[in-house]
Amino acid sequence: MHATGEPRTEANDPLVLSDAAARALLRETPWRRFAVIGDSTAAGTGDPAPGYETLPWADRLGRWLRDAHPESAYLNTGRMGATIPEVGAEQLDRLYAFRPDLVHVTCGGNDLFLRNAELAEVEHDLDELCASATSTGARLSMFTLADAFTGRMTPLRPRFAAFADIVRRVAARHDAILTEFWEHPARLRADWLSADLIHLTMAGHAVVAAELAKSYARHADPHAVTQPAELIGDR
């Protein structure tokens, strides 16, 4: 419920941005070619939520960036179930062809479910993927997953806490724009997660989009646009 006692919707949710507010925030950002690669978190998997548009976080951001800069373009190659190596094998070619100047990378959760998965190997693979994704000259964006491990998912919490640290280290090595969700207050909402207790609902997606828009606005420098490098042959 909203503080007024009315049902919470994206129109009165204090953690969600209206299209107009997001457009104003992103107006001074320098990026015009926004790409998202990764797994189901990138693809936008999640249950509908009453009062919230059925629009995943990345698609919201893509719309907001186009609203702020009509000449901008958006690409999302995320695939449900993809591991880090699969993202690299299946999505990098499209990313290179798109020539992004801002790329968000989100994957690794599926790797943690693999038998005998080693955290050091997951970190190495994610680091290599981010290096490849930013070889175009694009600025890197990443976020930590939220600490919302309840019920049958509670035993996974320590492993995903360690993964959040991996994301932080990889982001630091690549000078990424890092948005923190591990302790975000919205993670405690009953409508944060879908019925599978893994993917966000559309209410959660709306909050994620808002937080990324704020992060991008904080890191914006219209006088220091990074131009995509010429693509290297034989990718």
DRENSE-942654 format. One record per residue: residue in three letters; x, y, z of N, C-alpha, C in turn. Coordinates in steps of 0.1 Angstrom, whole numbers. Each point is the difference from the previous one (the first is absolute). Layout:
BEGIN
['ALA', [X, Y, Z], [X, Y, Z], [X, Y, Z]],
...
END
This chain:
BEGIN
['MET', [8, -12, 0], [-8, 12, 0], [9, 12, 0]],
['HIS', [-5, 11, -6], [7, 13, 0], [-3, 6, 13]],
['ALA', [9, 10, 4], [-1, 7, 13], [-14, 6, 2]],
['THR', [-7, 3, -10], [-13, 6, 1], [-11, -10, 3]],
['GLY', [4, -13, -1], [-10, -10, 2], [-6, -6, -13]],
['GLU', [3, 7, -11], [-4, -4, -13], [9, -12, -5]],
['PRO', [-5, -8, -8], [8, -11, -6], [12, 7, -7]],
['ARG', [12, -6, 2], [12, 5, -7], [0, -3, -15]],
['THR', [2, 9, -8], [1, -1, -14], [13, 7, -4]],
['GLU', [3, -1, -13], [12, 8, -4], [-2, 15, -1]],
['ALA', [-13, 4, 0], [-3, 14, 0], [3, 6, 14]],
['ASN', [-1, -7, 11], [2, 5, 13], [12, -6, 7]],
['ASP', [7, -9, -6], [12, -7, 6], [11, 10, 1]],
['PRO', [5, 3, 12], [11, 10, 1], [14, -6, -6]],
['LEU', [1, -13, -2], [12, -5, -6], [0, -2, -15]],
['VAL', [-11, 5, -6], [-1, -2, -15], [-1, 14, -6]],
['LEU', [6, 2, -12], [1, 12, -7], [-11, 1, -10]],
['SER', [-7, 11, -1], [-9, 2, -12], [9, 2, -12]],
['ASP', [-7, -2, -12], [7, 2, -12], [6, 14, -1]],
['ALA', [-7, 10, 4], [5, 14, 0], [12, 2, 9]],
['ALA', [-1, -5, 12], [11, 1, 9], [13, -7, -5]],
['ALA', [-2, -12, -6], [11, -7, -5], [6, 7, -12]],
['ARG', [-8, 5, -9], [5, 8, -11], [8, 12, 4]],
['ALA', [-4, 7, 10], [7, 11, 5], [14, -4, 6]],
['LEU', [0, -11, 7], [12, -5, 6], [10, -4, -10]],
['LEU', [-5, -6, -11], [9, -6, -10], [4, 10, -11]],
['ARG', [-6, 12, 0], [2, 9, -11], [15, 4, -1]],
['GLU', [8, 1, 11], [14, 4, -1], [9, -12, -2]],
['THR', [-5, -12, -1], [9, -11, -1], [6, -1, -14]],
['PRO', [12, -5, -2], [7, 1, -13], [-3, -12, -9]],
['TRP', [-6, -11, 6], [-1, -12, -8], [-12, 0, -9]],
['ARG', [3, -6, -12], [-10, 0, -10], [-3, -14, -6]],
['ARG', [9, -10, 4], [-2, -14, -5], [1, -9, 12]],
['PHE', [-11, -3, 6], [-1, -8, 12], [-3, -15, -3]],
['ALA', [9, -8, 5], [-2, -15, -2], [0, -7, 13]],
['VAL', [-8, -11, 1], [-1, -9, 11], [3, -14, -4]],
['ILE', [9, -7, 7], [3, -14, -3], [-1, -8, 13]],
['GLY', [-3, -13, -2], [-1, -8, 12], [-10, -11, 0]],
['ASP', [-5, -3, 12], [-9, -11, 2], [-15, 5, 1]],
['SER', [-8, -7, 8], [-14, 4, 2], [-2, 13, 6]],
['THR', [10, 4, 9], [-1, 13, 6], [1, 11, -10]],
['ALA', [9, -2, -10], [1, 9, -11], [-13, 0, -9]],
['ALA', [-4, -12, -3], [-12, -2, -9], [-12, 6, 6]],
['GLY', [-2, 1, 13], [-11, 6, 6], [-11, -10, 4]],
['THR', [4, -12, 3], [-10, -10, 5], [-6, 4, 13]],
['GLY', [-13, -2, 2], [-7, 3, 12], [-15, 1, -1]],
['ASP', [-6, -2, 11], [-15, 0, 1], [-6, 14, -1]],
['PRO', [-12, 2, -6], [-6, 13, 0], [-3, 4, 15]],
['ALA', [-2, 13, 2], [-3, 5, 13], [-12, 10, -1]],
['PRO', [-11, -1, 7], [-11, 9, 0], [5, 15, 2]],
['GLY', [-4, 9, -9], [3, 14, 2], [13, 4, -7]],
['TYR', [7, -10, -6], [13, 3, -6], [0, -5, -15]],
['GLU', [5, 8, -8], [1, -3, -14], [8, -13, -2]],
['THR', [-4, -9, -9], [8, -12, -3], [11, 4, -9]],
['LEU', [11, 5, 6], [11, 5, -8], [13, -3, 8]],
['PRO', [9, -9, -5], [12, -3, 8], [9, 12, 1]],
['TRP', [9, 0, 10], [8, 11, 4], [8, 5, -12]],
['ALA', [6, -9, -8], [9, 5, -11], [-9, 7, -11]],
['ASP', [-12, -6, -3], [-8, 6, -10], [-5, 14, 5]],
['ARG', [-2, 2, 13], [-4, 13, 5], [12, 10, -2]],
['LEU', [12, -5, 3], [11, 9, -2], [2, 4, -15]],
['GLY', [-1, -10, -8], [1, 2, -15], [-10, 11, -4]],
['ARG', [-13, -1, 5], [-10, 10, -3], [3, 13, 5]],
['TRP', [5, 1, 12], [4, 13, 6], [11, 6, -7]],
['LEU', [10, -7, -4], [11, 5, -7], [-4, 5, -14]],
['ARG', [-9, -7, -6], [-5, 5, -13], [-9, 13, 2]],
['ASP', [-7, 0, 11], [-8, 13, 3], [9, 12, 2]],
['ALA', [11, -3, 7], [10, 11, 3], [8, 4, -12]],
['HIS', [3, -10, -8], [8, 2, -12], [-5, -9, -12]],
['PRO', [-9, 6, -8], [-7, -7, -10], [9, -7, -10]],
['GLU', [12, 4, -1], [9, -7, -9], [7, -12, 6]],
['SER', [-3, -3, 12], [7, -11, 7], [-6, -14, -5]],
['ALA', [8, -10, 3], [-4, -14, -4], [2, -10, 12]],
['TYR', [-8, -10, 0], [0, -10, 11], [1, -14, -6]],
['LEU', [8, -9, 6], [1, -14, -3], [0, -8, 12]],
['ASN', [-8, -11, 0], [0, -9, 12], [1, -14, -6]],
['THR', [11, -8, 3], [1, -13, -4], [-1, -11, 11]],
['GLY', [-5, 5, 11], [-1, -9, 12], [-8, -13, -3]],
['ARG', [4, -11, 5], [-7, -13, -2], [-1, -7, 13]],
['MET', [-12, -5, 3], [-3, -7, 12], [9, -13, 1]],
['GLY', [6, -3, 11], [8, -12, 2], [15, 1, -5]],
['ALA', [4, 12, -6], [13, 1, -5], [10, 1, 11]],
['THR', [11, -8, -1], [12, 1, 9], [9, 11, -6]],
['ILE', [10, 3, 8], [10, 11, -4], [7, -4, -13]],
['PRO', [5, -13, -1], [6, -4, -13], [-10, 1, -12]],
['GLU', [-12, -4, 3], [-10, 0, -11], [-3, 14, -4]],
['VAL', [-1, 10, 9], [-2, 14, -4], [12, 4, -9]],
['GLY', [12, -3, 4], [11, 4, -9], [-1, -7, -14]],
['ALA', [-3, -12, 0], [0, -8, -13], [-12, 5, -9]],
['GLU', [-11, 3, 6], [-13, 3, -7], [-3, 14, -3]],
['GLN', [5, 9, 9], [-5, 14, 0], [10, 11, -4]],
['LEU', [13, -4, 1], [10, 11, -3], [0, 4, -14]],
['ASP', [-2, -9, -10], [1, 5, -14], [-11, 10, -2]],
['ARG', [-12, -2, 5], [-11, 10, -2], [4, 13, 7]],
['LEU', [6, -1, 12], [4, 12, 7], [11, 8, -8]],
['TYR', [10, -7, -5], [10, 7, -8], [-6, 7, -13]],
['ALA', [-10, -7, -6], [-6, 6, -12], [-8, 12, 4]],
['PHE', [-6, 0, 12], [-8, 12, 4], [8, 12, 4]],
['ARG', [13, -2, 4], [9, 11, 3], [-5, 8, 12]],
['PRO', [-2, -6, 11], [-6, 8, 12], [10, 10, 5]],
['ASP', [-5, 10, 7], [9, 9, 8], [-3, -2, 15]],
['LEU', [-11, -8, 3], [-3, -4, 14], [-6, -14, -1]],
['VAL', [7, -9, 8], [-5, -14, 0], [-1, -5, 14]],
['HIS', [-12, -5, 3], [-3, -6, 13], [2, -15, -1]],
['VAL', [8, -6, 9], [2, -14, 0], [-6, -6, 13]],
['THR', [-9, -10, -1], [-6, -6, 11], [-1, -15, -2]],
['CYS', [8, -8, 6], [-1, -14, -1], [9, -6, 11]],
['GLY', [-1, -13, 2], [8, -7, 10], [-8, -8, 9]],
['GLY', [-13, 3, 2], [-8, -7, 9], [-2, -15, -4]],
['ASN', [-1, -2, -13], [-2, -14, -5], [13, -8, 2]],
['ASP', [11, 7, -1], [13, -7, 2], [1, -5, 14]],
['LEU', [-6, 7, 10], [1, -4, 14], [-8, -13, 3]],
['PHE', [-9, -3, -9], [-8, -12, 1], [6, -13, -6]],
['LEU', [11, 2, -7], [7, -11, -7], [7, -9, 11]],
['ARG', [0, -12, -3], [7, -9, 10], [15, 3, -1]],
['ASN', [6, 0, 12], [14, 3, 2], [4, 14, -5]],
['ALA', [-9, 9, -1], [3, 14, -4], [10, 6, 10]],
['GLU', [11, 5, -4], [9, 7, 9], [-1, 15, -1]],
['LEU', [-1, 6, 11], [-2, 15, 0], [12, 7, -7]],
['ALA', [12, -5, 1], [11, 6, -6], [-1, -1, -16]],
['GLU', [-6, -11, -4], [-2, -1, -15], [-11, 9, -5]],
['VAL', [-10, 1, 8], [-11, 9, -3], [5, 14, -1]],
['GLU', [8, 4, 9], [6, 14, 0], [9, 2, -12]],
['HIS', [8, -10, -3], [9, 1, -12], [-9, 1, -13]],
['ASP', [-10, -8, -1], [-8, 0, -12], [-8, 13, -2]],
['LEU', [-5, 6, 11], [-7, 12, 0], [10, 12, -4]],
['ASP', [12, -1, 6], [10, 10, -3], [3, 0, -15]],
['GLU', [2, -12, -5], [4, -1, -15], [-12, 5, -8]],
['LEU', [-12, -3, 3], [-12, 4, -7], [-1, 16, 0]],
['CYS', [2, 6, 11], [0, 14, 1], [11, 7, -8]],
['ALA', [12, -6, 0], [11, 5, -8], [-4, 0, -15]],
['SER', [-6, -11, -4], [-4, -2, -14], [-11, 10, -3]],
['ALA', [-10, 2, 9], [-11, 9, -3], [4, 14, -1]],
['THR', [11, 4, 7], [4, 14, 0], [12, 2, -10]],
['SER', [4, -10, -7], [10, 2, -10], [-4, 9, -11]],
['THR', [-13, 3, -1], [-6, 9, -10], [3, 15, 4]],
['GLY', [4, 2, 13], [1, 13, 5], [-12, 4, 8]],
['ALA', [-9, -9, 2], [-13, 3, 7], [3, 1, 15]],
['ARG', [-8, 9, 7], [0, 0, 15], [-7, -11, 5]],
['LEU', [5, -7, 10], [-7, -11, 6], [-9, 3, 11]],
['SER', [-12, -6, 1], [-9, 1, 10], [-3, -14, 6]],
['MET', [-1, -1, 14], [-3, -13, 6], [-8, 3, 13]],
['PHE', [-7, -10, 5], [-6, 2, 13], [1, -13, 8]],
['THR', [-1, 1, 13], [0, -12, 9], [-15, -4, 1]],
['LEU', [-2, -13, 1], [-13, -5, 3], [-4, 2, 14]],
['ALA', [-13, 1, 2], [-5, 4, 14], [0, -12, 9]],
['ASP', [2, 3, 13], [-1, -10, 10], [-14, -3, 4]],
['ALA', [-6, -8, -8], [-15, -4, 1], [-1, -15, 1]],
['PHE', [9, -7, 6], [0, -14, 1], [-8, -5, 12]],
['THR', [-13, -4, -3], [-9, -4, 11], [-5, -14, -3]],
['GLY', [-7, -6, 9], [-6, -13, -2], [10, -10, -5]],
['ARG', [-4, -7, -10], [8, -11, -5], [13, 5, -6]],
['MET', [1, 13, -3], [12, 6, -6], [11, 5, 11]],
['THR', [-4, -1, 13], [9, 5, 10], [14, -7, 0]],
['PRO', [1, -13, -2], [13, -6, 0], [10, 6, -11]],
['LEU', [-6, 6, -10], [9, 6, -11], [6, 13, 4]],
['ARG', [-5, 6, 11], [5, 14, 4], [15, 1, 1]],
['PRO', [7, -8, 7], [15, 2, 1], [7, -1, -14]],
['ARG', [-5, -8, -9], [7, -1, -13], [-3, 13, -8]],
['PHE', [-12, 5, 1], [-3, 12, -7], [6, 13, 6]],
['ALA', [2, -1, 13], [7, 11, 7], [15, 1, -5]],
['ALA', [6, -12, -2], [13, -1, -6], [0, 5, -14]],
['PHE', [-11, -3, -7], [-1, 5, -14], [-1, 15, -1]],
['ALA', [-7, 6, 9], [-1, 14, 1], [13, 7, 1]],
['ASP', [9, -7, 8], [14, 5, 2], [8, -1, -13]],
['ILE', [-3, -11, -7], [6, -2, -14], [-4, 11, -9]],
['VAL', [-12, 3, -1], [-5, 11, -8], [7, 13, 3]],
['ARG', [1, 3, 13], [6, 12, 4], [15, 1, -4]],
['ARG', [7, -11, 1], [14, 0, -4], [2, 1, -15]],
['VAL', [-9, -7, -7], [1, 1, -15], [-3, 14, -4]],
['ALA', [-11, 6, 6], [-4, 13, -4], [11, 10, 3]],
['ALA', [7, -1, 11], [11, 9, 4], [12, -1, -10]],
['ARG', [3, -13, -5], [11, -2, -9], [-3, 7, -13]],
['HIS', [-13, 1, -4], [-3, 5, -13], [-6, 14, 0]],
['ASP', [1, 7, 12], [-5, 13, 2], [-15, 1, -4]],
['ALA', [-7, -10, 4], [-15, -1, -4], [-8, 10, 9]],
['ILE', [-11, 3, -6], [-11, 7, 8], [-7, -12, 8]],
['LEU', [2, 0, 13], [-5, -11, 8], [-12, 5, 8]],
['THR', [-12, -7, -2], [-12, 4, 8], [-2, -12, 10]],
['GLU', [-1, 4, 12], [-2, -10, 11], [-14, -3, 3]],
['PHE', [-3, -13, 0], [-14, -4, 4], [1, -10, 12]],
['TRP', [11, -4, 4], [1, -11, 10], [-8, 4, 13]],
['GLU', [1, 12, 4], [-7, 5, 12], [-11, 10, -3]],
['HIS', [-4, 0, -13], [-11, 10, -4], [-13, -3, 8]],
['PRO', [-6, 11, 5], [-12, -2, 8], [-12, -7, -7]],
['ALA', [0, 1, -13], [-11, -6, -8], [0, -15, 0]],
['ARG', [12, -5, 4], [1, -15, 0], [-9, -7, 10]],
['LEU', [-4, 8, 10], [-8, -5, 11], [-15, 1, -3]],
['ARG', [-4, 5, -11], [-14, 1, -4], [-5, -14, -4]],
['ALA', [-13, -2, 2], [-6, -13, -3], [-1, -2, -15]],
['ASP', [0, 11, -8], [-1, -1, -14], [13, 2, -7]],
['TRP', [11, -2, 7], [14, 2, -7], [3, -12, -9]],
['LEU', [-3, -12, 5], [3, -12, -8], [-12, -7, -6]],
['SER', [2, -6, -11], [-11, -8, -7], [-2, -13, 9]],
['ALA', [-10, -7, -5], [-4, -12, 8], [11, -10, 1]],
['ASP', [10, 0, -10], [11, -10, 1], [11, 4, 10]],
['LEU', [-2, 12, 6], [10, 5, 10], [14, 2, -6]],
['ILE', [0, 2, -13], [13, 2, -6], [0, 13, -8]],
['HIS', [-10, 1, -9], [-1, 12, -9], [-8, 11, 7]],
['LEU', [3, 12, -4], [-8, 12, 4], [-14, 0, -5]],
['THR', [-9, 6, 7], [-13, 3, -6], [2, 13, -8]],
['MET', [-11, 4, -7], [1, 13, -8], [1, 12, 10]],
['ALA', [-5, -2, 12], [2, 11, 10], [15, 1, 4]],
['GLY', [7, -11, 1], [14, 0, 2], [8, 5, -11]],
['HIS', [-4, -3, -12], [6, 5, -12], [-1, 15, -1]],
['ALA', [-11, 6, 4], [-2, 14, 0], [10, 7, 9]],
['VAL', [2, -6, 12], [9, 6, 9], [15, -1, -5]],
['VAL', [3, -11, -6], [14, -2, -5], [2, 10, -11]],
['ALA', [-9, 2, -9], [2, 10, -11], [2, 14, 6]],
['ALA', [-8, 4, 11], [2, 13, 6], [14, 1, 6]],
['GLU', [5, -10, 7], [13, 1, 6], [11, 1, -10]],
['LEU', [-1, -7, -11], [10, 1, -10], [0, 14, -7]],
['ALA', [-12, 5, -2], [-1, 14, -6], [7, 10, 9]],
['LYS', [-2, -2, 13], [6, 9, 10], [16, -1, -1]],
['SER', [4, -13, -1], [14, -3, 0], [6, 6, -13]],
['TYR', [-6, -1, -11], [5, 5, -13], [1, 16, 1]],
['ALA', [-10, 6, 6], [-1, 14, 1], [12, 5, 9]],
['ARG', [3, -7, 11], [11, 3, 8], [14, -1, -7]],
['HIS', [1, -9, -9], [12, -2, -7], [1, 7, -13]],
['ALA', [-10, 8, -4], [0, 6, -13], [10, 12, 0]],
['ASP', [7, 0, -11], [9, 12, -4], [-1, 2, -14]],
['PRO', [-9, 9, -4], [-3, 3, -15], [13, 5, -7]],
['HIS', [10, 4, 7], [12, 5, -7], [11, -11, -1]],
['ALA', [-4, -13, 4], [10, -10, -1], [-6, -13, -6]],
['VAL', [-6, 1, -11], [-7, -11, -7], [11, -10, -5]],
['THR', [-2, -13, 4], [9, -10, -5], [-5, -5, -13]],
['GLN', [7, 2, -11], [-4, -5, -13], [4, -15, -2]],
['PRO', [-9, -8, -5], [3, -14, -2], [13, -1, -9]],
['ALA', [9, -9, 3], [12, -2, -8], [-4, -7, -13]],
['GLU', [9, 1, -10], [-3, -8, -12], [1, -15, 4]],
['LEU', [-10, -8, -5], [0, -14, 3], [12, -7, -6]],
['ILE', [5, -9, 8], [12, -7, -4], [-5, -12, -8]],
['GLY', [7, -4, -11], [-4, -11, -8], [2, -13, 7]],
['ASP', [-5, -11, -6], [1, -13, 5], [-4, -2, 14]],
['ARG', [-12, 6, 3], [-6, -2, 13], [-5, -15, 1]],
END
